[in-house]
Amino acid sequence: EGKLKTTRKGLGRFTLTVKGKAAHAGLDPGKGASAILELSHQIQHLFNLNEPEKGITVNVGMIEGGISPNVIAPVSKAIIDVRVPTHKDAARLSEAILSLQPATPGASLEIEGGFGRPPMEPTPRNRRLWQQARKAGVQMGLELQETSAGGGSDGNTASLYTATLDGLGTTGDGAHAAHEFIFLDKLEERALLLTLLLLLPSG
């Protein structure tokens, strides 16, 4: 759509490993502790951390576990993707995930990970840079629009130290899809926008 990104969600990635106790599923199931059963409890708890109305998403995107159909699973694992709009949310969700406790007797949890990309929040200096971009767009006869992005970029980190505006590259569609493409006729427009933005006086 060509909208400039003035905010981006922070990205967290966590790995949850469940250790259980192996036993024969037919002969001695009571002597085991299923890591898969425990993981199922944790997955439901993790999905309950979602708050879409606040822009917070928690997704268990990959799972694995067990060693054989006739064995009470001694180990299982999940990889969790977390997206949040603010640093405060990142701290809160990190604490919630890293402090998970097992619900199945005989099972234990190992949790690793954190937020590799902090949220890019609408700081005063970022807002000033956005206003400069709008002025540059007016000179070109464009009415630039802003948006928030759920995906992370280097802008998430840069925003911690300096004014940051993302999405100044060319426009297109189909991110990460087989049909991903860019509009070639927008390359010159974007190059001019960036040039004017660099030439505008600060303040």
N, CA, C and O of each residue as an XYZ file, in Angstrom:
812
protein
N       0.810     -1.204      0.000
C       0.000      0.000      0.000
C       0.853      1.268      0.000
O       0.353      2.356     -0.285
N       2.110      1.128      0.312
C       2.997      2.280      0.301
C       2.956      3.132      1.553
O       3.578      4.193      1.591
N       2.235      2.693      2.583
C       2.186      3.470      3.819
C       3.522      3.373      4.552
O       4.166      2.325      4.558
N       3.927      4.486      5.170
C       5.169      4.485      5.931
C       4.912      3.941      7.337
O       3.870      4.200      7.937
N       5.865      3.197      7.837
C       5.714      2.558      9.145
C       6.260      3.478     10.236
O       7.459      3.749     10.299
N       5.358      3.947     11.086
C       5.770      4.819     12.183
C       5.839      4.074     13.513
O       6.414      4.579     14.477
N       5.265      2.895     13.570
C       5.404      2.028     14.746
C       5.509      0.585     14.273
O       4.955      0.212     13.238
N       6.222     -0.209     15.038
C       6.328     -1.640     14.765
C       6.226     -2.405     16.082
O       6.662     -1.931     17.130
N       5.651     -3.577     16.004
C       5.575     -4.417     17.192
C       6.946     -5.003     17.515
O       7.761     -5.257     16.628
N       7.174     -5.210     18.809
C       8.360     -5.934     19.233
C       8.156     -7.421     19.008
O       7.033     -7.924     19.052
N       9.264     -8.121     18.766
C       9.205     -9.548     18.450
C       9.956    -10.357     19.499
O      11.149    -10.152     19.726
N       9.237    -11.278     20.134
C       9.839    -12.199     21.089
C       9.775    -13.619     20.577
O       8.816    -14.009     19.911
N      10.806    -14.394     20.891
C      10.843    -15.805     20.487
C      11.297    -16.635     21.693
O      12.349    -16.377     22.278
N      10.497    -17.622     22.048
C      10.778    -18.443     23.220
C      10.708    -19.921     22.840
O       9.920    -20.319     21.982
N      11.541    -20.721     23.492
C      11.508    -22.173     23.323
C      11.145    -22.812     24.656
O      11.818    -22.597     25.663
N      10.088    -23.590     24.651
C       9.617    -24.293     25.845
C       9.899    -25.782     25.672
O       9.365    -26.419     24.764
N      10.735    -26.328     26.539
C      11.037    -27.757     26.526
C      10.438    -28.402     27.772
O      10.663    -27.950     28.894
N       9.676    -29.463     27.550
C       9.045    -30.189     28.654
C       9.757    -31.523     28.836
O       9.932    -32.283     27.884
N      10.162    -31.794     30.062
C      10.770    -33.089     30.396
C       9.757    -33.900     31.202
O       9.244    -33.438     32.222
N       9.479    -35.116     30.727
C       8.581    -36.010     31.438
C       9.310    -37.262     31.882
O      10.504    -37.219     32.179
N       8.598    -38.376     31.930
C       9.207    -39.651     32.320
C       8.642    -40.743     31.435
O       7.427    -40.926     31.354
N       9.533    -41.469     30.771
C       9.110    -42.521     29.852
C       8.577    -43.732     30.610
O       9.054    -44.072     31.693
N       7.581    -44.369     30.015
C       7.030    -45.626     30.532
C       6.286    -46.302     29.390
O       5.926    -45.654     28.407
N       6.057    -47.603     29.522
C       5.315    -48.325     28.489
C       3.850    -47.901     28.547
O       3.221    -47.961     29.604
N       3.312    -47.475     27.411
C       1.952    -46.931     27.376
C       0.892    -47.981     27.672
O      -0.212    -47.641     28.099
N       1.218    -49.280     27.447
C       0.246    -50.332     27.702
C       0.450    -51.045     29.020
O      -0.516    -51.416     29.687
N       1.717    -51.241     29.406
C       2.014    -52.017     30.607
C       2.058    -51.171     31.874
O       1.497    -51.552     32.901
N       2.731    -50.013     31.797
C       2.945    -49.208     33.007
C       2.683    -47.720     32.780
O       3.543    -46.905     33.114
N       1.545    -47.335     32.233
C       1.336    -45.906     31.947
C       1.369    -45.040     33.197
O       1.762    -43.875     33.137
N       0.958    -45.601     34.329
C       0.933    -44.819     35.553
C       2.308    -44.481     36.086
O       2.446    -43.589     36.923
N       3.330    -45.180     35.612
C       4.697    -44.915     36.055
C       5.369    -43.810     35.232
O       6.495    -43.406     35.521
N       4.677    -43.339     34.224
C       5.250    -42.295     33.368
C       4.659    -40.927     33.655
O       3.696    -40.783     34.407
N       5.262    -39.942     33.039
C       4.750    -38.557     33.093
C       4.847    -38.009     31.680
O       5.945    -37.779     31.173
N       3.715    -37.801     31.052
C       3.690    -37.443     29.636
C       4.088    -35.992     29.391
O       3.413    -35.063     29.834
N       5.195    -35.817     28.680
C       5.627    -34.468     28.306
C       4.680    -33.857     27.285
O       4.558    -32.635     27.201
N       4.012    -34.701     26.508
C       3.058    -34.192     25.521
C       1.786    -33.701     26.211
O       1.240    -32.660     25.846
N       1.318    -34.449     27.205
C       0.155    -33.983     27.967
C       0.462    -32.640     28.618
O      -0.351    -31.718     28.564
N       1.633    -32.534     29.233
C       2.012    -31.272     29.878
C       2.109    -30.143     28.860
O       1.676    -29.022     29.127
N       2.677    -30.436     27.695
C       2.789    -29.394     26.669
C       1.411    -28.917     26.231
O       1.220    -27.732     25.959
N       0.447    -29.840     26.160
C      -0.907    -29.436     25.750
C      -1.505    -28.450     26.751
O      -2.200    -27.514     26.358
N      -1.239    -28.655     28.039
C      -1.715    -27.703     29.054
C      -1.055    -26.335     28.857
O      -1.719    -25.300     28.924
N       0.256    -26.345     28.613
C       0.988    -25.089     28.468
C       0.567    -24.332     27.206
O       0.500    -23.103     27.208
N       0.288    -25.065     26.139
C      -0.143    -24.415     24.895
C      -1.459    -23.672     25.115
O      -1.610    -22.537     24.664
N      -2.400    -24.293     25.794
C      -3.669    -23.617     26.071
C      -3.459    -22.373     26.933
O      -4.088    -21.338     26.712
N      -2.573    -22.489     27.910
C      -2.282    -21.330     28.760
C      -1.642    -20.215     27.937
O      -1.983    -19.045     28.107
N      -0.721    -20.571     27.052
C      -0.040    -19.565     26.232
C      -1.019    -18.843     25.311
O      -0.946    -17.623     25.160
N      -1.929    -19.589     24.697
C      -2.894    -18.941     23.809
C      -3.853    -18.036     24.583
O      -4.408    -17.093     24.019
N      -4.044    -18.316     25.852
C      -4.876    -17.437     26.678
C      -4.198    -16.110     26.984
O      -4.841    -15.191     27.492
N      -2.903    -15.996     26.680
C      -2.186    -14.735     26.880
C      -2.448    -13.740     25.749
O      -2.062    -12.575     25.845
N      -3.097    -14.193     24.685
C      -3.417    -13.294     23.576
C      -4.374    -12.195     24.031
O      -5.344    -12.446     24.745
N      -4.072    -10.970     23.597
C      -4.960     -9.827     23.835
C      -5.044     -9.028     22.535
O      -4.434     -7.964     22.421
N      -5.796     -9.534     21.557
C      -5.838     -8.882     20.248
C      -6.314     -7.443     20.294
O      -5.906     -6.628     19.467
N      -7.178     -7.119     21.255
C      -7.666     -5.747     21.357
C      -6.552     -4.790     21.776
O      -6.674     -3.580     21.585
N      -5.476     -5.315     22.341
C      -4.319     -4.496     22.732
C      -3.144     -4.669     21.774
O      -2.072     -4.102     21.984
N      -3.356     -5.458     20.719
C      -2.283     -5.680     19.756
C      -1.261     -6.699     20.206
O      -0.155     -6.738     19.668
N      -1.606     -7.530     21.184
C      -0.690     -8.534     21.718
C      -1.058     -9.902     21.153
O      -2.193    -10.355     21.296
N      -0.092    -10.558     20.509
C      -0.329    -11.887     19.956
C       0.720    -12.863     20.471
O       1.913    -12.560     20.508
N       0.252    -14.034     20.864
C       1.117    -15.122     21.323
C       0.763    -16.345     20.491
O      -0.375    -16.813     20.528
N       1.726    -16.864     19.742
C       1.452    -17.973     18.833
C       2.445    -19.111     19.051
O       3.657    -18.925     18.933
N       1.914    -20.292     19.371
C       2.740    -21.495     19.409
C       2.766    -22.034     17.989
O       1.814    -22.675     17.544
N       3.852    -21.774     17.283
C       3.891    -22.068     15.853
C       4.522    -23.393     15.487
O       4.309    -23.890     14.381
N       5.310    -23.990     16.408
C       5.960    -25.270     16.129
C       5.956    -26.118     17.399
O       6.228    -25.621     18.492
N       5.643    -27.406     17.239
C       5.699    -28.340     18.366
C       6.317    -29.650     17.896
O       6.255    -29.997     16.716
N       6.910    -30.364     18.833
C       7.409    -31.709     18.562
C       7.451    -32.461     19.884
O       7.455    -31.851     20.954
N       7.482    -33.792     19.806
C       7.563    -34.540     21.051
C       7.359    -36.022     20.867
O       6.869    -36.487     19.838
N       7.754    -36.759     21.905
C       7.576    -38.200     21.908
C       8.680    -38.942     21.193
O       9.435    -38.364     20.411
N       8.765    -40.244     21.474
C       9.778    -41.080     20.819
C       9.160    -42.297     20.133
O       9.778    -42.894     19.251
N       7.929    -42.671     20.540
C       7.260    -43.816     19.930
C       5.797    -43.815     20.364
O       5.481    -43.350     21.459
N       4.898    -44.329     19.519
C       3.479    -44.338     19.893
C       3.183    -45.139     21.159
O       2.206    -44.854     21.851
N       4.014    -46.137     21.473
C       3.733    -46.984     22.637
C       4.535    -46.583     23.874
O       4.661    -47.364     24.817
N       5.078    -45.362     23.867
C       5.869    -44.874     24.998
C       5.275    -43.567     25.516
O       5.015    -42.646     24.741
N       5.062    -43.490     26.833
C       4.677    -42.212     27.438
C       5.795    -41.222     27.139
O       6.954    -41.471     27.472
N       5.450    -40.104     26.515
C       6.467    -39.186     25.976
C       7.354    -38.596     27.073
O       6.851    -37.973     28.008
N       8.687    -38.790     26.963
C       9.591    -38.219     27.960
C      10.019    -36.790     27.660
O      10.600    -36.125     28.517
N       9.740    -36.315     26.463
C      10.174    -34.962     26.108
C       9.251    -34.384     25.033
O       8.725    -35.114     24.194
N       9.067    -33.089     25.073
C       8.326    -32.365     24.030
C       8.844    -30.939     23.990
O       9.513    -30.483     24.918
N       8.528    -30.236     22.908
C       9.071    -28.886     22.738
C       8.101    -28.030     21.938
O       7.393    -28.529     21.063
N       8.076    -26.749     22.243
C       7.270    -25.782     21.490
C       8.086    -24.519     21.269
O       8.874    -24.115     22.125
N       7.889    -23.904     20.114
C       8.517    -22.618     19.819
C       7.409    -21.576     19.730
O       6.416    -21.757     19.025
N       7.602    -20.488     20.457
C       6.542    -19.497     20.669
C       6.953    -18.159     20.085
O       8.062    -17.682     20.323
N       6.062    -17.561     19.325
C       6.262    -16.229     18.744
C       5.355    -15.247     19.484
O       4.160    -15.493     19.642
N       5.934    -14.130     19.935
C       5.171    -13.129     20.685
C       5.364    -11.764     20.034
O       6.492    -11.373     19.733
N       4.269    -11.039     19.815
C       4.324     -9.685     19.247
C       3.609     -8.722     20.195
O       2.490     -8.987     20.635
N       4.268     -7.602     20.505
C       3.692     -6.626     21.444
C       3.964     -5.204     20.957
O       4.975     -4.966     20.296
N       3.078     -4.253     21.273
C       3.257     -2.876     20.805
C       4.134     -2.004     21.692
O       4.639     -0.983     21.225
N       4.334     -2.371     22.961
C       5.073     -1.488     23.867
C       6.131     -2.255     24.657
O       6.062     -3.475     24.803
N       7.119     -1.498     25.167
C       8.152     -2.101     26.005
C       7.545     -2.673     27.287
O       7.988     -3.709     27.783
N       6.544     -1.998     27.810
C       5.874     -2.478     29.022
C       5.228     -3.835     28.776
O       5.309     -4.728     29.620
N       4.586     -3.989     27.617
C       3.977     -5.272     27.268
C       5.042     -6.352     27.119
O       4.831     -7.494     27.529
N       6.183     -5.998     26.533
C       7.265     -6.968     26.350
C       7.747     -7.505     27.690
O       7.952     -8.709     27.844
N       7.926     -6.617     28.653
C       8.373     -7.042     29.978
C       7.334     -7.937     30.645
O       7.676     -8.938     31.274
N       6.066     -7.570     30.502
C       4.990     -8.335     31.143
C       4.855     -9.725     30.541
O       4.707    -10.707     31.268
N       4.907     -9.813     29.207
C       4.773    -11.113     28.553
C       5.990    -11.986     28.795
O       5.862    -13.199     28.960
N       7.173    -11.378     28.816
C       8.385    -12.153     29.115
C       8.276    -12.803     30.485
O       8.576    -13.986     30.647
N       7.849    -12.029     31.461
C       7.706    -12.562     32.820
C       6.679    -13.682     32.862
O       6.886    -14.695     33.530
N       5.570    -13.502     32.151
C       4.511    -14.512     32.155
C       4.990    -15.828     31.561
O       4.644    -16.899     32.060
N       5.785    -15.755     30.496
C       6.246    -16.978     29.829
C       7.395    -17.627     30.592
O       7.410    -18.845     30.773
N       8.350    -16.827     31.036
C       9.517    -17.385     31.723
C       9.175    -17.948     33.099
O       9.961    -18.703     33.671
N       8.019    -17.591     33.631
C       7.624    -18.081     34.957
C       6.582    -19.198     34.892
O       5.975    -19.530     35.910
N       6.367    -19.779     33.719
C       5.417    -20.884     33.595
C       5.793    -22.033     34.531
O       6.973    -22.318     34.734
N       4.780    -22.686     35.097
C       4.979    -23.803     36.010
C       4.246    -25.038     35.482
O       3.179    -24.913     34.881
N       4.816    -26.234     35.703
C       4.173    -27.452     35.198
C       2.867    -27.760     35.925
O       2.703    -27.451     37.105
N       1.949    -28.374     35.195
C       0.658    -28.772     35.763
C       0.551    -30.284     35.919
O      -0.354    -30.778     36.593
N       1.475    -31.021     35.297
C       1.442    -32.479     35.324
C       2.458    -33.015     36.330
O       3.637    -32.677     36.231
N       2.046    -33.837     37.294
C       2.998    -34.414     38.253
C       4.109    -35.181     37.535
O       3.839    -35.997     36.654
N       5.350    -34.915     37.914
C       6.488    -35.600     37.314
C       7.081    -34.899     36.112
O       8.115    -35.327     35.598
N       6.449    -33.833     35.651
C       6.962    -33.082     34.494
C       7.683    -31.824     34.962
O       7.390    -31.282     36.028
N       8.625    -31.374     34.153
C       9.347    -30.134     34.446
C       9.479    -29.323     33.167
O       9.377    -29.857     32.063
N       9.709    -28.016     33.334
C       9.787    -27.101     32.195
C      11.148    -26.428     32.134
O      11.734    -26.083     33.159
N      11.640    -26.248     30.910
C      12.819    -25.430     30.649
C      12.414    -24.390     29.611
O      11.919    -24.742     28.540
N      12.620    -23.118     29.920
C      12.167    -22.040     29.035
C      13.338    -21.125     28.723
O      14.027    -20.649     29.625
N      13.556    -20.884     27.442
C      14.619    -19.998     26.990
C      14.045    -18.987     26.015
O      13.003    -19.217     25.401
N      14.743    -17.855     25.879
C      14.347    -16.880     24.874
C      14.088    -15.510     25.442
O      14.345    -15.244     26.616
N      13.571    -14.639     24.587
C      13.298    -13.268     24.972
C      12.953    -12.440     23.753
O      12.660    -12.979     22.685
N      12.990    -11.124     23.915
C      12.652    -10.210     22.829
C      13.917     -9.764     22.107
O      14.698     -8.968     22.627
N      14.104    -10.291     20.896
C      15.259     -9.919     20.085
C      15.076     -8.591     19.384
O      16.053     -7.919     19.057
N      13.832     -8.208     19.151
C      13.533     -6.904     18.547
C      12.568     -6.154     19.461
O      11.442     -6.608     19.669
N      12.988     -5.021     20.005
C      12.109     -4.255     20.884
C      11.022     -3.546     20.082
O      11.187     -3.353     18.877
N       9.930     -3.159     20.705
C       8.901     -2.400     19.993
C       9.439     -1.056     19.498
O      10.239     -0.410     20.176
N       8.997     -0.648     18.324
C       9.278      0.692     17.795
C       8.059      1.543     18.125
O       7.043      1.489     17.432
N       8.172      2.324     19.185
C       7.037      3.088     19.686
C       7.007      4.499     19.093
O       8.017      4.970     18.571
N       5.850      5.180     19.170
C       5.708      6.527     18.583
C       6.342      7.604     19.463
O       5.639      8.399     20.086
N       7.673      7.622     19.509
C       8.383      8.613     20.321
C       8.256     10.005     19.694
O       7.957     10.109     18.505
N       8.476     11.071     20.462
C       8.402     12.433     19.905
C       9.322     12.637     18.708
O       8.923     13.270     17.731
N      10.548     12.114     18.762
C      11.457     12.316     17.629
C      11.000     11.539     16.398
O      11.196     11.993     15.271
N      10.391     10.366     16.607
C       9.849      9.626     15.471
C       8.670     10.366     14.845
O       8.512     10.365     13.624
N       7.847     10.995     15.674
C       6.706     11.752     15.154
C       7.178     12.968     14.360
O       6.587     13.310     13.336
N       8.243     13.621     14.833
C       8.775     14.776     14.090
C       9.288     14.347     12.721
O       9.081     15.046     11.729
N       9.955     13.203     12.666
C      10.462     12.714     11.387
C       9.312     12.375     10.445
O       9.405     12.614      9.241
N       8.240     11.826     10.978
C       7.065     11.531     10.157
C       6.489     12.812      9.562
O       6.113     12.831      8.390
N       6.416     13.874     10.349
C       5.899     15.142      9.843
C       6.787     15.699      8.738
O       6.286     16.300      7.788
N       8.092     15.508      8.849
C       8.996     15.932      7.779
C       8.721     15.150      6.500
O       8.747     15.709      5.403
N       8.457     13.859      6.647
C       8.152     13.042      5.475
C       6.859     13.505      4.813
O       6.765     13.522      3.586
N       5.872     13.876      5.604
C       4.615     14.379      5.042
C       4.855     15.653      4.229
O       4.274     15.831      3.158
N       5.720     16.542      4.746
C       6.048     17.768      4.010
C       6.713     17.438      2.675
O       6.416     18.055      1.652
N       7.615     16.459      2.701
C       8.268     16.043      1.458
C       7.245     15.487      0.477
O       7.327     15.743     -0.724
N       6.291     14.733      0.985
C       5.253     14.185      0.126
C       4.408     15.267     -0.514
O       4.037     15.156     -1.682
N       4.096     16.325      0.245
C       3.317     17.444     -0.301
C       4.049     18.071     -1.477
O       3.426     18.412     -2.482
N       5.359     18.228     -1.363
C       6.139     18.791     -2.469
C       6.033     17.934     -3.726
O       6.148     18.447     -4.840
N       5.816     16.656     -3.556
C       5.708     15.735     -4.685
C       4.271     15.551     -5.147
O       4.017     14.845     -6.123
N       3.330     16.183     -4.453
C       1.928     16.001     -4.794
C       1.345     14.715     -4.239
O       0.352     14.200     -4.753
N       1.966     14.199     -3.186
C       1.511     12.955     -2.571
C       0.924     13.222     -1.190
O       1.377     14.116     -0.475
N      -0.075     12.450     -0.827
C      -0.615     12.496      0.527
C      -0.195     11.210      1.234
O      -0.903     10.204      1.197
N       0.959     11.264      1.873
C       1.501     10.076      2.519
C       0.645      9.659      3.707
O       0.054     10.493      4.392
N       0.591      8.365      3.934
C      -0.152      7.827      5.067
C       0.762      6.940      5.898
O       1.737      6.380      5.396
N       0.428      6.824      7.170
C       1.233      6.018      8.082
C       0.469      4.780      8.520
O      -0.753      4.703      8.396
N       1.222      3.811      9.037
C       0.605      2.595      9.544
C       1.525      1.959     10.574
O       2.695      2.322     10.698
N       0.979      1.018     11.296
C       1.760      0.218     12.233
C       1.974     -1.159     11.629
O       1.084     -1.701     10.973
N       3.156     -1.726     11.851
C       3.477     -3.029     11.273
C       3.640     -4.071     12.372
O       4.227     -3.804     13.420
N       3.115     -5.249     12.113
C       3.255     -6.336     13.073
C       4.585     -7.045     12.976
O       4.993     -7.738     13.908
N       5.276     -6.875     11.836
C       6.578     -7.493     11.646
C       7.697     -6.594     12.120
O       7.553     -5.372     12.161
N       8.814     -7.206     12.479
C       9.958     -6.448     12.961
C      10.928     -6.090     11.847
O      10.879     -6.661     10.758
N      11.809     -5.139     12.131
C      12.868     -4.747     11.207
C      14.012     -4.154     12.013
O      13.929     -4.050     13.236
N      15.089     -3.762     11.319
C      16.193     -3.083     12.000
C      15.728     -1.768     12.611
O      16.359     -1.244     13.530
N      14.611     -1.233     12.093
C      14.071      0.003     12.637
C      13.668     -0.128     14.097
O      13.702      0.852     14.841
N      13.286     -1.333     14.513
C      12.932     -1.541     15.920
C      14.096     -1.184     16.832
O      13.918     -0.535     17.863
N      15.292     -1.616     16.439
C      16.476     -1.338     17.248
C      16.946      0.097     17.061
O      17.302      0.765     18.031
N      16.951      0.576     15.814
C      17.410      1.943     15.543
C      16.585      2.967     16.309
O      17.107      3.994     16.742
N      15.294      2.684     16.475
C      14.396      3.624     17.140
C      14.769      3.861     18.599
O      14.363      4.862     19.189
N      15.536      2.952     19.181
C      15.984      3.138     20.561
C      16.995      4.270     20.685
O      17.162      4.846     21.760
N      17.676      4.590     19.568
C      18.802      5.517     19.625
C      18.626      6.782     18.789
O      19.298      7.782     19.041
N      17.733      6.754     17.799
C      17.600      7.911     16.922
C      16.210      7.938     16.292
O      15.467      6.958     16.361
N      15.869      9.070     15.677
C      14.582      9.170     14.979
C      14.530      8.141     13.854
O      15.484      7.992     13.090
N      13.417      7.439     13.762
C      13.316      6.333     12.813
C      11.973      6.367     12.091
O      10.921      6.555     12.702
N      12.039      6.179     10.775
C      10.849      6.057      9.932
C      11.091      4.890      8.996
O      12.106      4.853      8.301
N      10.177      3.943      8.970
C      10.365      2.707      8.220
C       9.454      2.664      6.998
O       8.497      3.429      6.886
N       9.775      1.753      6.092
C       8.930      1.543      4.924
C       9.176      2.516      3.795
O       8.288      2.761      2.979
N      10.390      3.083      3.738
C      10.700      4.056      2.688
C      11.119      3.400      1.377
O      11.349      4.086      0.381
N      11.215      2.082      1.379
C      11.543      1.383      0.143
C      10.356      1.361     -0.802
O       9.309      1.944     -0.517
N      10.526      0.687     -1.925
C       9.460      0.657     -2.918
C       8.262     -0.143     -2.418
O       8.357     -0.858     -1.420
N       7.154     -0.021     -3.103
C       5.917     -0.691     -2.701
C       5.704     -1.959     -3.513
O       6.269     -2.125     -4.594
N       4.881     -2.849     -2.975
C       4.589     -4.108     -3.645
C       3.555     -4.879     -2.859
O       2.723     -4.297     -2.163
N       3.612     -6.203     -2.978
C       2.636     -7.034     -2.275
C       3.171     -8.458     -2.182
O       4.135     -8.825     -2.854
N       2.518     -9.255     -1.327
C       2.832    -10.677     -1.219
C       4.062    -10.995     -0.403
O       4.820    -11.896     -0.761
N       4.282    -10.276      0.690
C       5.471    -10.524      1.510
C       5.576    -11.994      1.910
O       4.625    -12.572      2.437
N       6.743    -12.595      1.655
C       7.065    -13.985      1.984
C       6.268    -14.996      1.161
O       6.388    -16.199      1.394
N       5.472    -14.548      0.223
C       4.684    -15.469     -0.600
C       5.397    -15.738     -1.926
O       6.323    -15.018     -2.302
N       4.954    -16.781     -2.627
C       5.580    -17.133     -3.900
C       5.389    -16.040     -4.944
O       6.201    -15.912     -5.860
N       4.324    -15.248     -4.818
C       4.041    -14.211     -5.807
C       4.557    -12.834     -5.381
O       4.170    -11.827     -5.974
N       5.417    -12.770     -4.373
C       5.907    -11.470     -3.881
C       6.492    -10.638     -5.031
O       7.220    -11.155     -5.879
N       6.157     -9.336     -5.042
C       6.622     -8.477     -6.132
C       6.699     -7.025     -5.679
O       6.166     -6.658     -4.632
N       7.377     -6.194     -6.492
C       7.415     -4.750     -6.274
C       6.917     -4.050     -7.531
O       6.934     -4.616     -8.624
N       6.468     -2.798     -7.354
C       6.055     -1.977     -8.489
C       7.269     -1.191     -8.973
O       7.751     -0.295     -8.280
N       7.758     -1.527    -10.155
C       8.959     -0.871    -10.678
C       8.752      0.624    -10.872
O       9.682      1.410    -10.691
N       7.532      1.023    -11.241
C       7.294      2.443    -11.508
C       7.277      3.284    -10.232
O       7.210      4.511    -10.301
N       7.337      2.636     -9.073
C       7.367      3.369     -7.809
C       8.792      3.608     -7.302
O       8.991      4.335     -6.329
N       9.771      3.001     -7.955
C      11.154      3.143     -7.502
C      11.615      4.595     -7.554
O      12.212      5.098     -6.602
N      11.337      5.263     -8.667
C      11.763      6.659     -8.816
C      11.055      7.551     -7.796
O      11.666      8.452     -7.221
N       9.774      7.297     -7.580
C       9.004      8.093     -6.621
C       9.582      7.964     -5.217
O       9.723      8.957     -4.504
N       9.912      6.745     -4.827
C      10.459      6.523     -3.491
C      11.856      7.135     -3.346
O      12.206      7.667     -2.293
N      12.634      7.052     -4.406
C      13.972      7.646     -4.361
C      13.880      9.158     -4.180
O      14.652      9.740     -3.417
N      12.941      9.796     -4.875
C      12.758     11.241     -4.746
C      12.262     11.601     -3.347
O      12.710     12.587     -2.761
N      11.342     10.805     -2.815
C      10.841     11.057     -1.465
C      11.976     11.019     -0.448
O      12.075     11.892      0.414
N      12.816     10.022     -0.550
C      13.930      9.899      0.383
C      14.901     11.065      0.230
O      15.416     11.584      1.220
N      15.147     11.474     -1.014
C      16.044     12.613     -1.253
C      15.497     13.882     -0.617
O      16.230     14.598      0.066
N      14.222     14.168     -0.833
C      13.609     15.365     -0.253
C      13.605     15.306      1.271
O      13.793     16.322      1.940
N      13.390     14.122      1.807
C      13.382     13.972      3.259
C      14.757     14.284      3.840
O      14.866     14.909      4.895
N      15.786     13.852      3.159
C      17.147     14.122      3.628
C      17.500     15.602      3.523
O      18.302     16.110      4.306
N      16.899     16.294      2.551
C      17.218     17.707      2.335
C      16.393     18.652      3.200
O      16.749     19.820      3.352
N      15.293     18.159      3.769
C      14.469     19.032      4.602
C      15.226     19.436      5.862
O      15.929     18.614      6.450
N      15.091     20.696      6.283
C      15.758     21.122      7.521
C      15.163     20.408      8.720
O      13.977     20.079      8.729
N      15.973     20.173      9.716
C      15.493     19.517     10.928
C      14.719     20.509     11.775
O      14.806     21.720     11.575
N      13.944     19.969     12.745
C      13.206     20.838     13.658
C      11.759     20.966     13.292
O      11.010     21.667     13.972
